[in-house]
Amino acid sequence: MSHRGPLEAVSPLDGRYARYTEPLTEYASERALIRARVEVEVEYLLALADLETTPLEVPSEEREQLRDLYREFDGDDAALLKQLETEGYGEYPATNHDVKAVEYFVRERLPADLDCEEWIHFGLTSEDVNNLAYRLLLGPAVQDVLVPSVREVRDSLTRMAREYRAVPMLARTHGQPATPTTFGKEMAVYASRLGRQLGRVERAVSGLSGKLAGASGTYAAHTAAYPDVDWQAFARSFVADLGLDHEPLTTQVNPCDDLATLCDALRGINNVLLDLDLDVWLYVSDRYLGQEATAGETGSSTMPHKVNPIDFENSEGNLSKANADLAFLGDYLTKSRLQRDLSDSTVKRNLGAALAHCLIGYEKLGTGLSKVVPDEAVMREDLKANPAVIGEAVQTILRREGHADAYEQVKELTRGETMSLAEFRELFDDLDVSAEVREELEALSPAEYVGIADELVDNLD
């Protein structure tokens, strides 16, 4: 079979969208997972050597050589490790077990003067290695790849909020003309929401927790070999040194409540951005936003004039797919039959795909925002065509003046009617108000009826 390229990829993540998902390769690929497993095995071996109880000693030079097994892990190493799993290598038959292959790989690459094969994977179950490896990858994948991409979107929204803070725009509630707002204030709402959700994600990353407690979470093998060692303290220290919280009470598996929290936090970000995708799409449809045409780009195979909001549509599709995956993962991974079943192993392999759909969604949305510009003239024309939206202000002023039936008066004059602003103002002649109040009412206009929308933008930090 010839070498497979992007056009032969089964998933669009590794095919059509590979240029967007490439930053996640370091964290979400199988090679990355294998490297992380090697890191856990090596650091665990060194931690055992630091125990006074064990006869294991690893001099400083050999320590650095061991750490180079994961620090300099490359494609050849990954290929060898995969061979150990699927075909066997040298004295080792095929393991058909991914973590056992890691153990044999470390044995194969031990420094020449270091005789410690029996201490590699000592007392561990594969889940001790896997749960830590996944979290060593997930934390940086989210913090170093996804979060910066979301921050770029938030920065764009903040810039638009400030630049267009005073640009008046007709609002719509239930899809109908409503009290005007400003375009900048609406973008500020999304920037504010996104900031809160980013905080949730960062707290979820900092709360990732790991276990190291053996086949049933009881430290049984460790205690059988060295009953006088405080293995709980050892595990707590070891997991903390990896940058994770320690999970003291587990079965064979880490219960994954922390992963569920992270998945839910990412869904929180995605839901804000999906809401934004939908609104921006409608603003483009209403011509409130103009789109920059890209040279050479085709908007439609049959309608040459079209500039479609494809970036927002693409973002919407990918974020919706991401949310479906994240909801499934967050729900599924918190369950395991009794002390453990194997179904979580295959499901966890899809964590990277969920992150990849997130990243594509963020990147596409960011690209779309960079190509839209508010059309103030169109917005003002729409405001001018809907003078009835100042009816709220009219009835509120009348209430202030003691008119108990103010709402009903304005409703009778305006509901279901189409009129110009001048015609609307003529209706004030029928109102029982003073000349001063009538002058106040006649000064109202949709474009000016935006409250303190521009000031609200200052709530962004």
N, C-alpha and C positions, 0 to 999 in steps of 0.2 A: 504494500500500500504506500502511495506517495505521501510526503509530509503534509500534514493537515495545517491549513492556514485559516484565517478568519472566515473565509467563505464556507469552510467545512465545519465550523463550530456548531455544536448542537444548540447552545444557548446564545442569544444575542449579546449577553454580557461579555462573552469572549470573542464575539464576532463583530457585529455592526457597531457595538458600543465599546469595544475594547479600548479605544483611546481615552474614553472617559473613566473606565474602571481600572486602568493601569496603576494609579496610585495605591489601590487596595491590594495589589498582588503581594506586596511585602507582608501583609497581615492576613489575607483571606485565602491564599492558595494552599494547596496540599503541601507544597514544598515549605511554605511558611509554618504550617502546623507541625511538620516533621522537625524543622529546625527548633521550634519552641519545645517540643518533647525532648530533644537532645539537651537543650538548656536546663530543663527541669532535672533530667537524670544526672547531668554533670554537677549541678549545684547541690543536689541531694547527696551525691557521693562525697563532695567536699564538706558538706555539713556533718555527715557521719564521721569524717576524719577529724573534725573539730571536737567530737565527743571524747572526753577522757576515758570513757568506759571501753570504747572499741580499740582494737589493736591497729586499726588502719591509720597510716600516716601518708600524707601527700605533701612532699616538699614544695616550696614556692614556685620553683621552675616548672615542675610538672603540673602545678595548679594552672599556670598560665597556658600550658600546652593543652590541658583539658578544656579550658574555657575557649580556646581557639577552635574547638570542635564545633561550637555553635556560632562563635563570632565570625569565623571565616567559612561557614557552611555554604557550599556552592552547588551547582547543578550536578557535578560528578558525585558529590556526597549524597545528594538526594537520589540519584540513580542507583547508587550502591545500596542504599537503604531500601529502596523499592525492590531491588533484586533479592535482598535478604528475605523480604516478605513474600514475594511471588515465585521466585525460582530457587532461592538458596544461593549461598556463596561460600566457597572454600569448605571448611569443615561443618558449616551450618546448613541444614536443610531448610527448605522454604517454611517459614513460620506460619503463613496465612494469618498473621496477627500483627497489626501495625506497631503496637507498642513493644512487643517482644523483639521485633526487628530493630527497634531503636536500641534496646539493650545489647543486642549482638553487634550493632554498629559501634557502640561505645567500646565494647570489648575489643573489637577489631582495630580500633584506632587508639587504644591506650598507649601512652608513652612507653618506650621499650623497657625502661628500668622500673616501671610501676607494675607490681603484681597484685592486683586487687579485683580480679574478675568477679569473685564471689560477693563483693560488696555492691556491685552495680544492681540497682533495682531491689535492694535488700528490704524485705518485709513489705514491699509495695504491691498494690493492685494497679492494674492499668488505669483505672479511673483516677487514682492519685496523680498520675502524670497528666492525663488528658484534661482534667478539670482545670488544672493550673495552666497548662499550655494554652488552652482556649482563651483564658482570661488575660494571659500575657499578650495575646494578639488583639483581643477585642478592645481593651482599654485604649491602646495607641491608635488602633484603626479609627475609633470614634473620635478620640481627642485630637489626633494629628491630621486626620484626613477629612472626616465629615464635619466636625465643628468649624474648622476654618472656612469650609465652603458655605456653611450656613451663615457664618459671620459676614462673609462677603455679600450675601443677599441682604442681611440686615443693614450693612453699611450703605448699600444702594438705596434701600427703603428710607433710611435716615436722611441721606442726601436729598432724595426726592421730597421728603416731608418738609425739609427746611427750605429748599429752593422754591417749592410750589405751595407754601403754607397759606398764602393769601389768595390763591386762584379759586374763585367760587365755582361750585359745581352742584347741579341738581342731585339731591339724594333720592333714593328709591327705597321705600319700605313696601313689602309685598309686591314688588315690581312696579309700584305706582309712584308718581311724583310726590316727593315729601320735602320736609324742611331742608333747605340747602345746607351744604357743608363746604369744605374746601378739599381739593385733591390732596394737598399736603397733609391735612389732618387725617384723612383716610389711610394714607401710607404710614403715618405715625402710629396709627392703631396696630397695624401689622408689625411694625418694627418693635413696638412695646410687647406685643404678645410673643413675638419670636425671642425676645430677650429673656422673658420668663421661662419659656420652654428650654432654652439653652441652659439655663441654670439647673433645671431638672435633669437634663442629660449629664451635665458635669457632676452633679451629686451622685447620679447613678453610676457613673464611671468610677468615682472615688469610693463607692461602696461595693465594688466587685470583691467577692470573697472566695477563698480557696480552702480545700480540705486535704488532709494527709493523714488518714486514719485506718488504712488497710481495707481488707476485703469486705467487712461488714460495718466499718466505722468504729471498731472497738480497740484498735491498736493491738489486736491479739498476737500477731506474729512478732511484732516488735517487743511486746511484753514477755512473750515466751522466751525470746533470745536474751533479753536484758531487762529483767523485772525491776531492777533498781533505778533505771533511767526514767526521768519524768518526760515521757513521750509527748504528753500534751504541751508542755512548755517547749519542747523541741519543735513540734509542728507549728506552734504559734509563732515562734521566732523565725522558722524557715519560711513560712508563708508570708510573714511581714517583710522579710528581706527581699522577697520577690515583688514587693509593692502592693500586696493584696491584704484585705482583711482576712482574719482566720475564722473559719466556720467550725465550731467545736463539736456540734451535734449533727451527725449525718448517718446515712446508711452507707452502702458502697459508693453511692453517687452523691455528689454535691447536689442539694435539692433544687438548685438553679433559681431560687426566688430572686436572686440578684440579677440574673439574666432577664427574667420576666420584667423586673423594674426598668432595666435598660431598654428593653424592647418597647415597653409602654411609653417611656420618655421620648424615644425616637418617634413613635407614632404621634406624640403630642406636637413635635416640631412639624411633622409631615401634614398633620391636620390643619395647622395654621397656614402652611404653604399651599395646600390644596384649596383652601378658602381663597387665598390670594390669587391662585391660578384662575379660579372661576370668575372672580371679580374683574381681574385684568382682561380676561377674554371678553367679558360683557362690555367693559369700557372701550375695547378695540371695536367691538361690534357696533356700539353706539357712536363711534368716531370721536369719543372723548380723548382717545389716545391714538396718535399717528405712529405708524411703524416705519422704521428705516428699511428701505428695500436693499437687499444684498445683491451686488452685481453678479449676474450669471445664475442666480437662484430662480427656480421655477415654482410659482405659487400654485398653479393648477395645470394639469396636462391638457386642458381644453379651454380654460379661461385665462388668457394672457395677462389680464389686468390685476389679478389677485395677488395680494400680499397677505398670506395666511398667518394667524398667530400660532405657528407650529411649535415654537419653543414652549409656550405655555401648555399646549395640548400634550406635548411629549412629557413635560414635567408632570402634568396631571396623571397621565397613564402610568408612569414609573413610580410615582409616589403612592398611587393606589395599589399597585402591585407590591411595593415595599410594605405597605400597611397590612395587606392580606398576609404576607409572609411573617411579619413581625407579630401579628395577632396569633397566628398559628404557633409560632415558636414560643412565645411567652406563655401560651396556654399549655402546650404539649410538654415542654421541658420541665415543668414543675410536678410532673406525675411520673411514677415508676412503680411497677408491680413489686410489692414487698420490698426486699432490700436492694433489688436492681433487676431490670431487664435491659436488653440490648438495643431497644428501639431508639433510645435517645442518641445513641452513637451515630446512626445514619442521619437523624434529624439535625443534629448539630452541624453537620457538614454543609447545611444550607444557610448558616448564619451569614457567611460572606456574600451570598447572593442577595440577601435582604439588604445588607449594607450597600451593595453595588447599585441596586435600584434606587436607594436613597440618594446616593452620590450623583447618579445621572439626573434625577429629578432636581437636585439643588443646582447643578451646573446648567441645565437647560433653562431653569427659571432665571438664573442670574444673567444668562445670555439674552433672554427675552427682555428683561428689565433694561438692559443696556441699549436696546433698540427702540424703546417707546418714548414718545414725547407728548405731554399733554397739549391738546389743541384748545386753547383758552377761548378762541372765537366760537367754536362749536358749543362749548360749555355755556357760554353767555347767551347764545341764541336759544339754547334749550331752556335756560332760566327765563328768558324773555317770553317764551311761548307758554310758560306755566305760571302765570301770575297768582293763581289761586293758592300757591304754596305759602303765601304770606297770610293766609286766612288764620293760621295758628296765632300769629302775632296780633292780628286784629282782635280775635276773640279774647286773647289774654289781656290786652290793653282795656277792652270793654269790661272784663271782669274786674280789673283794677278800679275802674270807674263806677263799680257797683251794679253792673248789669248782670243779674243772676241768670238770664237766659242768653248770655253772649254767644255761647257755643251754638245754640239753636238758631240764633239770628244769622250768624255767618254761614251755617250749614244751609239754611233756606236760600241764602243769596248765591251760594257757590257750588253746592254739590251737584256734580254731573254737568255743570255748565262749562262751555268753552268761550273764553273772552280774552281781550287784550288787557294790558295793565291799565290803560286809560279807561276802558269800559269797567274794569274791576273797581277803579277808584270812584267812578260815578255812583256805584252802589252805596258809597258812604253817605250820599245825600239823604238816604232813607234812614240813617241811624240817628238816634236821639243823643247827640253828644255836643259838647261845646266846640266853638271854633278852634280853640287851642288843640283839643284832642283830635278834631278832624284834620288839622294841619299835620299833626303827628302821624296820623294814619296814612295820609296822602304822601308822606315822605318815605314810606316803606317801599322797598323794591326787592325782588328775589335775589339779585346779585349782592345786595348789602345785608341780607338777612342770614348771616352765618354765625351769629353769636360771637363767641371768643375762640372760634376754631383755630385761628392762626396762633393765638397764645398757647393753646393746648399742646402744640408741637414742642414747646419748651419743656414739657414733662419728659421728653426723651433724654436719657443721660448719654 
